[in-house]
Amino acid sequence: MLTEKKRLELEKQGYRIVGNHSAIKVCGWTKNSLRNRGVCYKNTFYGIQTWRCVQMTPSLQHCNFRCWHCWRDISTASREWSGPVDDPKDIVDGCIKEHVKILMGFKGNKEANKKRIEEMQKPLHFAISLTGEPTMYPKLPELIDEIKSRGMTAYLVTNGSYPEMIKKIIGHEPTQFYITMAAPYKELFNKTTNPLTENAWEKFYETLQLMKDLKTRRVLRLTLTKGYNMVEPEKYGQLIRQLDGHYDYVECKGYMHVGYSMQRLSEDNMPTHDEIKDFAEKVAKAAGLKYIDEKPESSVVLLMKEDKKDRVMNFC
């Protein structure tokens, strides 16, 4: 359970707590999009409406990894779930309420896009990615079903270390499934993620194999940190080549020197977009992929075998 001190600390950082273990925090790109100052890379790559996206977590203080690049507070890392388990409907209702409540202030902003302000009040996307490891939440399949039953999309981001939950979401898939590929082999994986879970690499690899059974859009995301895991692009490419048929997209994304990560890393660990692009080209060559798109503001490059017409979804 959250202490009052921790709750106040999180609220000061922009979090809004929902129930016993969930939270939202408005993404900076959501605010920018409401002021016509650009959109997030998920809009550029996949067509999601940035101003209608709720960034949330059902696992505020539950994560089994202590990744050096993480901008969250890794001091609360834990091997397993503890405490109450809130109902998915209550979580979705609470997240929407808190998200819209924060953004209502934009109604008085002269720069705000009035059409987007109206649309913002009816969220269309849930990014289950804010903090913690969402596959630790015991009712994750039901949460995904609840979100999609309301006509919204669900984007799930996982570290892949709970394959038992991945098996449970088969048949309850999110709209898009992300797995963070922190390294292409065990030693570097453990160095980068600093896991509490035993056999974390083996569990991650099992999840990679299970992805072939997920009937959804699947993304391998390489979060790359200079001095840690931004090495040996050919080995990333070789692993990705072995996973043919298990994924649809590969994202090469640079570490950002923000949040709690500033206590562990320096600005020197943050690659430039040109460095990310160069690394991505080497990964692509080894994996048999092509450069498809990029978002320099977010330091991210999209790779695919071939581009597809339905990559950018239409939510009009």
Rosetta silent file (secondary structure, phi, psi, omega in degrees, C-alpha in Angstrom):
SEQUENCE: MLTEKKRLELEKQGYRIVGNHSAIKVCGWTKNSLRNRGVCYKNTFYGIQTWRCVQMTPSLQHCNFRCWHCWRDISTASREWSGPVDDPKDIVDGCIKEHVKILMGFKGNKEANKKRIEEMQKPLHFAISLTGEPTMYPKLPELIDEIKSRGMTAYLVTNGSYPEMIKKIIGHEPTQFYITMAAPYKELFNKTTNPLTENAWEKFYETLQLMKDLKTRRVLRLTLTKGYNMVEPEKYGQLIRQLDGHYDYVECKGYMHVGYSMQRLSEDNMPTHDEIKDFAEKVAKAAGLKYIDEKPESSVVLLMKEDKKDRVMNFC
SCORE:     score description
SCORE:     0.000 S_00000001
   1 L     0.000  148.448  179.037    0.000    0.000    0.000 S_00000001
   2 L   -71.978  134.548  170.204    1.094    3.554   -0.678 S_00000001
   3 L   -78.236  159.764  179.635    2.292    5.580    2.268 S_00000001
   4 H   -62.787  -36.247  178.251    0.939    9.114    2.502 S_00000001
   5 H   -62.722  -43.879 -179.540    4.465   10.438    1.900 S_00000001
   6 H   -68.079  -39.363  178.528    4.808    8.385   -1.295 S_00000001
   7 H   -59.836  -46.554  179.911    1.366    9.411   -2.491 S_00000001
   8 H   -64.181  -38.146  178.502    2.191   13.096   -2.082 S_00000001
   9 H   -62.446  -44.999 -179.525    5.536   12.585   -3.836 S_00000001
  10 H   -67.471  -40.524  178.965    3.845   10.922   -6.807 S_00000001
  11 H   -64.654  -35.270  177.081    1.094   13.542   -7.017 S_00000001
  12 H   -64.239  -30.524  179.303    3.738   16.259   -7.030 S_00000001
  13 L   -83.191   -1.510  177.575    5.275   14.490  -10.055 S_00000001
  14 L   104.540   -2.024  177.029    1.934   14.589  -11.883 S_00000001
  15 E   -74.531  151.434  168.830    0.558   11.154  -11.010 S_00000001
  16 E  -127.346  122.678 -173.469   -3.056   10.704   -9.958 S_00000001
  17 E   -80.852  137.158  179.243   -3.714    7.599   -7.889 S_00000001
  18 E  -123.069  115.837  179.596   -6.683    5.389   -8.786 S_00000001
  19 L    64.484 -143.712 -174.806   -7.862    2.868   -6.201 S_00000001
  20 L   -89.511  -22.938 -171.205   -5.267    0.784   -4.391 S_00000001
  21 L  -150.879   13.024 -179.391   -2.649    0.166   -7.082 S_00000001
  22 E  -116.625  164.703 -179.711   -3.399    2.053  -10.303 S_00000001
  23 E  -163.558  159.867  170.320   -2.509    5.518  -11.555 S_00000001
  24 E  -125.238  157.434  169.758   -2.509    7.846  -14.527 S_00000001
  25 E  -149.302  125.746 -175.987   -0.061   10.526  -15.572 S_00000001
  26 L   -70.532  126.477  179.425   -0.736   12.768  -18.546 S_00000001
  27 L   -68.626  144.506  178.099    1.911   12.360  -21.218 S_00000001
  28 H   -59.821  -33.142  178.717    3.714   15.494  -22.363 S_00000001
  29 H   -70.087  -30.106  175.296    2.780   14.703  -25.943 S_00000001
  30 H   -62.924  -44.942  177.897   -0.902   14.644  -24.987 S_00000001
  31 H   -64.197  -42.632  179.041   -0.548   18.194  -23.692 S_00000001
  32 H   -60.950  -42.454 -176.990    1.423   19.226  -26.775 S_00000001
  33 H   -65.063  -31.451  177.897   -1.193   17.777  -29.101 S_00000001
  34 H   -70.695  -19.871  179.157   -3.935   19.792  -27.399 S_00000001
  35 L  -107.245   15.918 -179.803   -1.934   22.951  -28.169 S_00000001
  36 L    58.030   38.952 -179.550   -1.126   21.940  -31.765 S_00000001
  37 L  -112.685   31.247  177.682    2.534   21.435  -30.841 S_00000001
  38 L   105.766  168.760 -178.296    3.016   18.010  -32.347 S_00000001
  39 L  -129.333  166.978 -177.971    1.973   14.435  -31.660 S_00000001
  40 L   -76.761  167.997 -177.938    3.622   11.348  -30.201 S_00000001
  41 H   -67.978  -25.590  177.285    5.420    8.721  -32.250 S_00000001
  42 H   -67.314  -27.115  173.168    2.526    6.273  -31.802 S_00000001
  43 H   -70.505  -46.766 -179.245    0.425    8.753  -33.767 S_00000001
  44 H   -63.310  -45.559 -175.237    3.085    9.004  -36.481 S_00000001
  45 H   -80.141  -39.570 -168.117    3.723    5.255  -36.700 S_00000001
  46 H  -125.801   -6.727  174.135    0.284    3.787  -35.959 S_00000001
  47 L    89.527    4.971 -179.821   -2.300    6.579  -36.149 S_00000001
  48 L   -66.555  147.339 -178.413   -3.448    6.769  -32.519 S_00000001
  49 L   -86.413  105.000 -172.240   -4.946   10.137  -31.550 S_00000001
  50 H   -54.211  -38.133 -176.262   -2.469   11.501  -29.023 S_00000001
  51 H   -75.001   -3.982 -179.719   -4.983   13.869  -27.430 S_00000001
  52 H  -118.824   22.551 -174.359   -7.325   10.945  -26.665 S_00000001
  53 E  -107.281  127.471  176.869   -4.758    8.655  -25.013 S_00000001
  54 E   -98.202  116.641  176.410   -4.793    7.729  -21.305 S_00000001
  55 E   -91.330  116.562 -172.105   -1.334    6.786  -19.999 S_00000001
  56 E  -145.607  171.349  174.090   -1.912    4.483  -17.035 S_00000001
  57 E  -143.263  141.075  170.201   -0.740    1.550  -14.961 S_00000001
  58 L   -96.125    5.449 -173.210   -2.582   -1.106  -12.960 S_00000001
  59 L  -134.508   58.206 -171.723    0.691   -1.936  -11.178 S_00000001
  60 L   -54.069  -42.759 -176.576    1.870    1.299   -9.613 S_00000001
  61 L  -119.758   25.661 -179.932    4.249   -0.275   -7.090 S_00000001
  62 L  -123.125  110.874  172.362    4.764   -3.695   -8.605 S_00000001
  63 L  -155.514  139.123 -176.599    7.743   -4.390  -10.852 S_00000001
  64 L   -99.667   -0.494  177.161   10.312   -7.173  -10.735 S_00000001
  65 L  -110.511  154.786  175.320   12.989   -5.348  -12.757 S_00000001
  66 L  -129.182   61.145 -175.049   15.289   -2.500  -11.738 S_00000001
  67 L   -61.821  134.024 -177.997   16.352   -1.330  -15.186 S_00000001
  68 L   -63.649  -29.699 -176.922   19.089    1.282  -15.089 S_00000001
  69 L   -84.406   -6.861 -172.627   17.430    3.286  -17.863 S_00000001
  70 L   -68.896  132.249  179.717   14.003    3.419  -16.182 S_00000001
  71 L   -85.161    1.768  178.123   12.726    6.897  -15.373 S_00000001
  72 L   -90.644  173.937  177.727   10.509    5.420  -12.627 S_00000001
  73 L   -82.026  109.247 -176.512   11.332    4.794   -8.977 S_00000001
  74 H   -88.442    1.693 -177.849   12.892    1.305   -8.915 S_00000001
  75 H   -70.422  -16.257 -178.626   13.185    1.226   -5.113 S_00000001
  76 H   -96.403   13.715 -178.659    9.726   -0.394   -4.877 S_00000001
  77 L   -56.195  143.846 -178.927   10.689   -3.397   -7.034 S_00000001
  78 L  -150.431  153.820 -176.780    9.162   -6.705   -5.915 S_00000001
  79 L   -78.559  -28.260 -174.928    9.111  -10.315   -7.076 S_00000001
  80 L  -147.742  164.879 -179.908    5.369  -10.863   -6.789 S_00000001
  81 L   -69.065  143.545  174.211    2.036   -9.116   -6.345 S_00000001
  82 L  -143.062  151.576  177.819    0.935   -8.193   -2.824 S_00000001
  83 L    93.052 -172.256 -176.449   -2.104   -6.445   -1.418 S_00000001
  84 L   -67.127  164.057  177.967   -5.651   -5.992   -2.762 S_00000001
  85 L  -125.734  108.009 -177.008   -6.681   -6.511   -6.386 S_00000001
  86 L   -74.498  155.950  179.834   -9.044   -3.837   -7.700 S_00000001
  87 L   -73.898  136.498 -179.069  -11.819   -4.541  -10.200 S_00000001
  88 H   -54.996  -40.069  179.613  -10.979   -3.678  -13.839 S_00000001
  89 H   -60.979  -42.271  179.293  -14.172   -1.637  -14.305 S_00000001
  90 H   -65.657  -36.687  179.349  -13.293    0.536  -11.319 S_00000001
  91 H   -65.125  -47.628 -178.526   -9.768    1.003  -12.655 S_00000001
  92 H   -64.398  -46.068  178.095  -10.953    2.097  -16.108 S_00000001
  93 H   -58.358  -45.908 -177.515  -13.611    4.419  -14.685 S_00000001
  94 H   -67.223  -38.575  179.814  -11.144    5.964  -12.265 S_00000001
  95 H   -65.999  -43.412  178.682   -8.395    6.422  -14.848 S_00000001
  96 H   -63.291  -44.515 -179.296  -10.721    8.173  -17.292 S_00000001
  97 H   -59.431  -48.208 -177.690  -12.090   10.428  -14.553 S_00000001
  98 H   -69.841  -38.166  179.793   -8.641   11.515  -13.321 S_00000001
  99 H   -62.456  -50.019 -178.510   -7.212   11.887  -16.836 S_00000001
 100 H   -66.381  -38.993 -179.206  -10.032   14.138  -18.062 S_00000001
 101 H   -57.921  -44.441  179.680  -10.070   16.099  -14.806 S_00000001
 102 H   -63.407  -40.568 -172.508   -6.418   17.109  -15.200 S_00000001
 103 H   -84.149   -9.192 -178.982   -6.853   18.168  -18.819 S_00000001
 104 H   -61.331  -23.257  177.966  -10.027   20.219  -18.364 S_00000001
 105 H   -61.687  -22.053 -179.855   -7.819   23.226  -17.588 S_00000001
 106 H   -68.926  -13.930  177.803   -6.915   23.370  -21.286 S_00000001
 107 H   -60.315  -29.246 -179.522  -10.408   24.695  -21.991 S_00000001
 108 H   -94.241    4.890 -178.934   -9.156   28.105  -20.893 S_00000001
 109 L   -87.897  122.423 -177.004   -5.938   27.913  -22.921 S_00000001
 110 L   -64.367  -24.862 -179.800   -5.972   30.268  -25.929 S_00000001
 111 L   -81.724  -13.563 -170.357   -3.608   27.950  -27.816 S_00000001
 112 L   -67.500  143.993  174.723   -5.818   24.903  -27.357 S_00000001
 113 L   -81.600  111.365 -173.060   -7.420   23.112  -30.297 S_00000001
 114 H   -61.932  -38.109  179.646  -11.135   23.283  -29.467 S_00000001
 115 H   -64.656  -42.540  179.556  -12.038   20.197  -31.483 S_00000001
 116 H   -68.494  -32.949  177.428   -9.355   18.157  -29.746 S_00000001
 117 H   -61.582  -41.782  179.045  -10.467   19.461  -26.344 S_00000001
 118 H   -66.675  -42.758 -179.311  -13.936   18.067  -26.996 S_00000001
 119 H   -69.032  -32.981 -179.759  -12.551   14.750  -28.241 S_00000001
 120 H   -56.950  -31.070 -176.485  -10.140   14.538  -25.297 S_00000001
 121 L   -73.288   -8.303  175.223  -13.098   14.165  -22.946 S_00000001
 122 L  -125.203   81.056 -176.870  -13.915   10.830  -24.585 S_00000001
 123 L   -54.078  146.437 -178.088  -10.630    8.856  -24.481 S_00000001
 124 L  -119.090  -15.275 -175.406  -10.041    6.374  -27.262 S_00000001
 125 E  -134.786  139.562  172.451   -6.741    4.767  -26.254 S_00000001
 126 E  -116.888  117.380  174.140   -5.329    3.228  -23.063 S_00000001
 127 E   -96.548  103.352 -178.020   -1.530    2.924  -22.894 S_00000001
 128 E   -86.279   80.609 -167.213   -0.935    0.330  -20.162 S_00000001
 129 L  -156.592   -2.267 -167.171    2.666    1.373  -19.721 S_00000001
 130 L   -58.352  -54.047 -179.138    3.112    4.178  -17.210 S_00000001
 131 L  -161.198  162.040 -178.712    5.106    2.448  -14.489 S_00000001
 132 L    75.701 -178.811  178.556    5.491   -0.984  -12.926 S_00000001
 133 L  -111.680  105.509 -172.571    5.038   -4.299  -14.736 S_00000001
 134 H   -63.156  -24.338 -179.604    1.385   -4.670  -15.822 S_00000001
 135 H   -73.795   -2.643  172.504    1.570   -8.444  -16.300 S_00000001
 136 H   -81.797  -20.580  179.418    1.881   -8.721  -12.512 S_00000001
 137 L   -68.730  119.836 -171.638   -1.709   -7.443  -12.154 S_00000001
 138 L   -61.901  -25.164 -176.429   -3.767  -10.628  -11.615 S_00000001
 139 L  -107.871   33.888 -177.621   -6.801   -9.443  -13.612 S_00000001
 140 H   -60.580  -43.863  178.229   -4.974   -8.172  -16.683 S_00000001
 141 H   -57.746  -40.939  179.569   -7.056  -10.176  -19.230 S_00000001
 142 H   -67.905  -34.535  178.092  -10.236   -8.757  -17.703 S_00000001
 143 H   -65.384  -44.818  178.311   -8.769   -5.233  -17.757 S_00000001
 144 H   -60.897  -44.520  178.795   -7.954   -5.519  -21.473 S_00000001
 145 H   -61.133  -41.230 -179.305  -11.471   -6.843  -22.150 S_00000001
 146 H   -62.954  -44.920  179.304  -13.016   -3.990  -20.171 S_00000001
 147 H   -61.492  -49.224 -176.148  -11.071   -1.349  -22.122 S_00000001
 148 H   -70.345  -27.718  179.019  -11.905   -2.867  -25.515 S_00000001
 149 H   -66.473  -18.143  179.483  -15.577   -3.405  -24.588 S_00000001
 150 L   -95.418   10.585  178.683  -15.880    0.394  -24.412 S_00000001
 151 L    79.732   16.435  179.828  -14.664    0.837  -27.964 S_00000001
 152 L  -105.832  159.141  175.372  -11.166    1.890  -26.886 S_00000001
 153 E   -92.352  154.791  178.490   -7.800    0.469  -27.875 S_00000001
 154 E  -125.536  123.964  177.917   -5.399   -1.073  -25.371 S_00000001
 155 E  -112.166  113.002 -175.653   -1.622   -0.831  -25.768 S_00000001
 156 E  -104.029  129.210  177.082    0.204   -3.176  -23.406 S_00000001
 157 E  -116.546  126.383 -176.858    3.923   -2.785  -22.634 S_00000001
 158 E  -135.046  156.077  172.974    5.700   -5.613  -20.786 S_00000001
 159 L   -87.019   -4.525  173.144    9.203   -6.697  -19.827 S_00000001
 160 L    79.471   12.190 -173.402    8.205  -10.236  -20.799 S_00000001
 161 L   -94.548    5.314  176.963    9.154  -11.924  -17.538 S_00000001
 162 L  -125.022   70.778 -179.012    5.716  -13.365  -16.729 S_00000001
 163 H   -59.524  -25.739  178.662    4.985  -15.807  -19.573 S_00000001
 164 H   -62.235  -33.292  176.467    2.263  -17.376  -17.441 S_00000001
 165 H   -77.447  -33.835  177.254    0.245  -14.148  -17.806 S_00000001
 166 H   -60.897  -38.698  176.410    0.980  -13.941  -21.531 S_00000001
 167 H   -61.232  -35.831 -177.888   -0.646  -17.368  -21.862 S_00000001
 168 H   -72.898  -27.123 -178.379   -3.710  -15.992  -20.052 S_00000001
 169 H   -88.018   -2.650  172.222   -4.131  -13.027  -22.397 S_00000001
 170 L   -65.493  120.522 -171.991   -4.244  -15.257  -25.475 S_00000001
 171 L    96.650  -10.628  176.705   -7.857  -14.741  -26.508 S_00000001
 172 L  -131.704   40.595 -169.874   -7.917  -11.453  -24.569 S_00000001
 173 L   -68.855  147.062  170.779   -5.274   -9.643  -26.603 S_00000001
 174 L   -71.941  170.837  176.884   -4.635   -5.905  -26.460 S_00000001
 175 L   -64.624  -36.736  178.675   -4.817   -3.873  -29.659 S_00000001
 176 E  -144.806  135.007 -176.091   -1.029   -3.718  -29.686 S_00000001
 177 E  -114.545  121.778  178.343    1.461   -5.723  -27.651 S_00000001
 178 E  -109.118  136.330  168.344    4.903   -4.310  -26.833 S_00000001
 179 E  -125.710  132.911 -179.921    7.782   -6.237  -25.330 S_00000001
 180 E   -81.606  116.371  176.755   10.958   -4.466  -24.274 S_00000001
 181 L   -94.649   91.858 -174.161   13.999   -6.192  -25.750 S_00000001
 182 L   -77.472  -17.097 -178.758   16.621   -4.910  -23.322 S_00000001
 183 L  -170.122  157.971 -179.730   19.394   -7.115  -24.708 S_00000001
 184 L   -94.114   -1.705  177.278   19.957   -9.944  -27.210 S_00000001
 185 L  -152.947  163.502 -165.781   21.611  -12.375  -24.772 S_00000001
 186 H   -58.226  -49.328 -173.768   21.444  -13.356  -21.108 S_00000001
 187 H   -60.992  -45.450 -179.965   24.509  -11.664  -19.597 S_00000001
 188 H   -70.283  -34.416  178.200   23.723   -8.254  -21.076 S_00000001
 189 H   -60.455  -48.759 -179.230   20.019   -8.699  -20.294 S_00000001
 190 H   -66.076  -37.198  177.734   20.719   -9.242  -16.599 S_00000001
 191 H   -63.770  -40.802 -175.003   23.163   -6.332  -16.491 S_00000001
 192 H   -77.992  -41.619 -174.509   20.650   -3.976  -18.095 S_00000001
 193 H   -92.789  -19.884  177.431   17.443   -5.020  -16.323 S_00000001
 194 L    49.378   56.757 -169.997   18.903   -5.902  -12.908 S_00000001
 195 L   -77.676  150.622  170.478   16.023   -8.349  -12.257 S_00000001
 196 L   -87.547  -28.554 -177.862   14.738   -9.687   -8.959 S_00000001
 197 L   -70.923  134.616  175.159   13.079  -12.613  -10.732 S_00000001
 198 L   -72.684  146.933  179.272   15.105  -15.787  -11.090 S_00000001
 199 L    55.945   38.651 -176.943   15.661  -17.017  -14.643 S_00000001
 200 H   -60.393  -41.516  179.723   14.438  -13.667  -15.979 S_00000001
 201 H   -62.912  -43.656 -179.328   16.130  -14.171  -19.358 S_00000001
 202 H   -63.560  -38.379  178.141   14.596  -17.616  -19.799 S_00000001
 203 H   -68.359  -41.737  176.301   11.135  -16.252  -18.951 S_00000001
 204 H   -59.261  -45.132 -178.608   11.638  -13.343  -21.361 S_00000001
 205 H   -65.435  -36.364  176.272   12.673  -15.750  -24.108 S_00000001
 206 H   -62.430  -40.683  177.892    9.596  -17.907  -23.433 S_00000001
 207 H   -62.921  -39.766  176.742    7.411  -14.829  -23.886 S_00000001
 208 H   -57.274  -38.997  179.866    9.117  -14.129  -27.222 S_00000001
 209 H   -70.642  -36.922 -179.506    8.094  -17.629  -28.328 S_00000001
 210 H   -68.242  -21.856 -176.451    4.512  -17.165  -27.100 S_00000001
 211 H   -60.697  -23.277  178.852    4.120  -14.012  -29.182 S_00000001
 212 H   -64.578  -22.315 -177.712    3.480  -16.140  -32.276 S_00000001
 213 H   -93.668   -4.296 -179.535    0.137  -17.120  -30.709 S_00000001
 214 L   -83.151  121.952  179.918   -1.019  -13.559  -29.988 S_00000001
 215 L   -90.231   74.041 -178.330   -3.652  -12.404  -32.472 S_00000001
 216 L  -163.068 -178.177  176.552   -2.748   -8.751  -32.378 S_00000001
 217 E   -82.791  126.265 -171.549   -0.150   -6.212  -33.537 S_00000001
 218 E  -119.006  134.288 -174.534    3.178   -7.139  -31.926 S_00000001
 219 E  -126.277  130.458  168.058    6.139   -4.852  -31.314 S_00000001
 220 E   -95.979  118.191 -178.775    9.724   -5.551  -30.282 S_00000001
 221 E  -110.541  119.840  175.398   11.004   -2.389  -28.626 S_00000001
 222 E   -95.642  108.157  174.452   14.727   -1.877  -28.152 S_00000001
 223 E   -93.140  111.724 -164.953   15.271    0.775  -25.457 S_00000001
 224 E  -108.563  125.747 -177.883   18.914    1.677  -26.049 S_00000001
 225 L  -121.421  122.813  178.013   21.285    3.202  -23.487 S_00000001
 226 L   -63.519  137.121 -179.631   24.861    4.185  -24.323 S_00000001
 227 L    87.601   -5.327  178.985   27.331    2.470  -22.038 S_00000001
 228 L  -127.125  -84.203 -172.823   24.897   -0.342  -21.262 S_00000001
 229 L  -111.792    4.959  177.925   22.930   -2.155  -23.941 S_00000001
 230 L   -87.807   65.794 -177.133   23.549   -0.042  -27.045 S_00000001
 231 L  -143.078  161.515  172.835   26.166   -2.495  -28.288 S_00000001
 232 L    48.328   59.171 -179.336   26.455   -5.368  -30.762 S_00000001
 233 H   -58.038  -29.908 -179.971   23.572   -4.415  -33.089 S_00000001
 234 H   -62.184  -34.395  179.823   24.269   -7.512  -35.162 S_00000001
 235 H   -72.003  -35.863  172.301   23.309   -9.728  -32.198 S_00000001
 236 H   -59.612  -46.771 -178.420   19.995   -7.892  -31.780 S_00000001
 237 H   -61.453  -39.596  179.712   19.429   -8.430  -35.476 S_00000001
 238 H   -64.868  -41.051  178.290   20.280  -12.118  -35.278 S_00000001
 239 H   -65.336  -43.458  179.901   17.812  -12.669  -32.435 S_00000001
 240 H   -62.748  -39.072  178.331   15.100  -10.747  -34.287 S_00000001
 241 H   -60.820  -36.612  178.934   15.713  -12.797  -37.427 S_00000001
 242 H   -67.090  -20.137 -175.706   15.098  -15.955  -35.378 S_00000001
 243 L   -96.773   18.927  179.400   11.720  -14.532  -34.328 S_00000001
 244 L   -53.292  126.917 -177.043   10.304  -14.268  -37.837 S_00000001
 245 L    93.970   -7.344 -178.847    6.519  -14.601  -37.545 S_00000001
 246 L  -102.638   -4.688 -176.538    6.488  -13.597  -33.880 S_00000001
 247 L  -149.438  164.632  176.890    6.352   -9.812  -34.398 S_00000001
 248 L  -115.532  -33.896 -175.550    5.108   -7.119  -36.788 S_00000001
 249 E  -134.968  151.262  171.856    7.190   -4.080  -35.865 S_00000001
 250 E  -125.739  127.502  176.603   10.581   -3.298  -34.371 S_00000001
 251 E  -112.989  128.549  171.764   11.219    0.029  -32.635 S_00000001
 252 E  -105.409  111.490 -172.263   14.723    1.250  -31.820 S_00000001
 253 E  -124.359  135.977 -178.298   14.279    3.945  -29.166 S_00000001
 254 E   -81.657  143.214  172.374   16.873    6.002  -27.337 S_00000001
 255 L   -59.847  139.261  176.435   17.112    6.290  -23.557 S_00000001
 256 L  -110.193  131.418 -177.177   15.929    9.665  -22.234 S_00000001
 257 L   -82.470   78.178 -177.064   17.759   11.278  -19.324 S_00000001
 258 L  -140.120  167.821  174.387   14.683   12.063  -17.228 S_00000001
 259 H    59.433 -147.372 -176.795   13.027   11.137  -13.940 S_00000001
 260 H   -66.549  -20.352 -179.411   14.678    8.815  -11.445 S_00000001
 261 H   -62.779  -22.152  179.396   17.136    7.573  -14.075 S_00000001
 262 H   -66.221  -18.377  176.660   19.053   10.821  -13.592 S_00000001
 263 H   -80.236  -15.215 -175.180   20.114    9.454  -10.192 S_00000001
 264 L  -113.893  -31.131 -175.012   21.730    6.439  -11.890 S_00000001
 265 L  -125.086  169.861  178.579   22.877    7.612  -15.307 S_00000001
 266 L  -115.272  172.721  177.864   24.289   10.734  -16.921 S_00000001
 267 H   -61.738  -24.904  179.355   23.403   12.672  -20.065 S_00000001
 268 H   -64.823  -20.278  178.938   26.288   10.864  -21.754 S_00000001
 269 H   -81.335   -8.215 -177.438   24.182    7.686  -21.631 S_00000001
 270 L   -92.696  112.496 -178.582   21.505    9.329  -23.809 S_00000001
 271 L   -72.975  152.758  172.860   22.146    8.657  -27.519 S_00000001
 272 L   -77.140  165.338  178.825   21.442   11.242  -30.190 S_00000001
 273 H   -65.345  -36.000  177.819   18.835   10.482  -32.800 S_00000001
 274 H   -61.944  -37.783  177.888   21.561   10.106  -35.417 S_00000001
 275 H   -67.201  -39.213  177.027   23.217    7.474  -33.222 S_00000001
 276 H   -64.124  -42.737 -178.869   19.900    5.640  -32.840 S_00000001
 277 H   -63.878  -41.379  178.649   19.334    5.765  -36.574 S_00000001
 278 H   -64.198  -43.462  178.728   22.812    4.400  -37.280 S_00000001
 279 H   -62.993  -43.490 -179.096   22.304    1.592  -34.727 S_00000001
 280 H   -61.763  -38.260  178.966   18.875    0.804  -36.184 S_00000001
 281 H   -63.239  -37.383  178.527   20.332    0.499  -39.680 S_00000001
 282 H   -71.472  -38.834  175.444   22.807   -2.115  -38.432 S_00000001
 283 H   -61.806  -45.703 -178.220   20.046   -4.010  -36.606 S_00000001
 284 H   -59.797  -43.303 -178.965   17.921   -3.890  -39.744 S_00000001
 285 H   -61.780  -43.697 -178.871   20.711   -5.258  -41.930 S_00000001
 286 H   -71.825  -29.325 -176.196   21.317   -8.210  -39.594 S_00000001
 287 H   -91.900  -11.357 -175.787   17.595   -8.893  -39.134 S_00000001
 288 L    76.733   36.240 -178.495   16.575   -8.555  -42.783 S_00000001
 289 L  -112.792  171.683  178.737   14.401   -5.511  -42.077 S_00000001
 290 E  -122.937  147.873  170.211   13.836   -2.130  -43.700 S_00000001
 291 E   -67.471  131.239 -178.620   13.760    1.414  -42.357 S_00000001
 292 E  -116.560  -44.558 -175.868   10.110    2.512  -42.440 S_00000001
 293 E  -161.033  170.378  177.056    9.721    5.683  -40.385 S_00000001
 294 E  -153.706  159.614  174.827   11.247    7.781  -37.615 S_00000001
 295 E  -135.869   89.815 -175.156   10.318   10.385  -35.008 S_00000001
 296 H   -56.486  -35.048 -178.787   13.457   12.410  -34.204 S_00000001
 297 H   -62.307  -27.107  179.236   11.757   14.295  -31.353 S_00000001
 298 H  -105.800    2.520  179.637   11.287   10.977  -29.548 S_00000001
 299 L    51.993   56.961 -177.222   14.557    9.463  -30.811 S_00000001
 300 E  -140.936  142.364  179.491   12.840    6.414  -32.271 S_00000001
 301 E  -125.787  138.902  179.435   13.059    4.511  -35.555 S_00000001
 302 E  -104.462  130.165  177.528   10.539    2.017  -36.927 S_00000001
 303 E  -119.917  145.107  175.165   11.704   -1.121  -38.765 S_00000001
 304 E  -150.399  165.421  173.332    9.625   -3.718  -40.628 S_00000001
 305 L   -69.385  -46.637  174.628   10.098   -6.419  -43.222 S_00000001
 306 L  -149.783  144.067  177.206    7.714   -4.502  -45.495 S_00000001
 307 L   -68.641  153.739 -178.928    5.397   -1.595  -44.790 S_00000001
 308 L  -127.605  147.732 -178.242    1.669   -2.379  -44.640 S_00000001
 309 L   -62.004  -33.393 -176.242   -1.383   -0.302  -45.562 S_00000001
 310 L   -89.405    8.712  178.905   -3.039   -0.993  -42.209 S_00000001
 311 L   -59.813  -48.178  177.987   -0.005    0.087  -40.147 S_00000001
 312 L   -89.660  108.381 -177.454   -1.527    3.546  -39.620 S_00000001
 313 L   -77.784  150.707 -178.820   -4.980    2.901  -38.190 S_00000001
 314 L  -107.147  115.402 -178.394   -7.919    5.175  -38.966 S_00000001
 315 L  -110.595   15.925  179.854   -9.920    6.258  -35.914 S_00000001
 316 L   -69.925    0.000    0.000  -12.035    8.967  -37.561 S_00000001
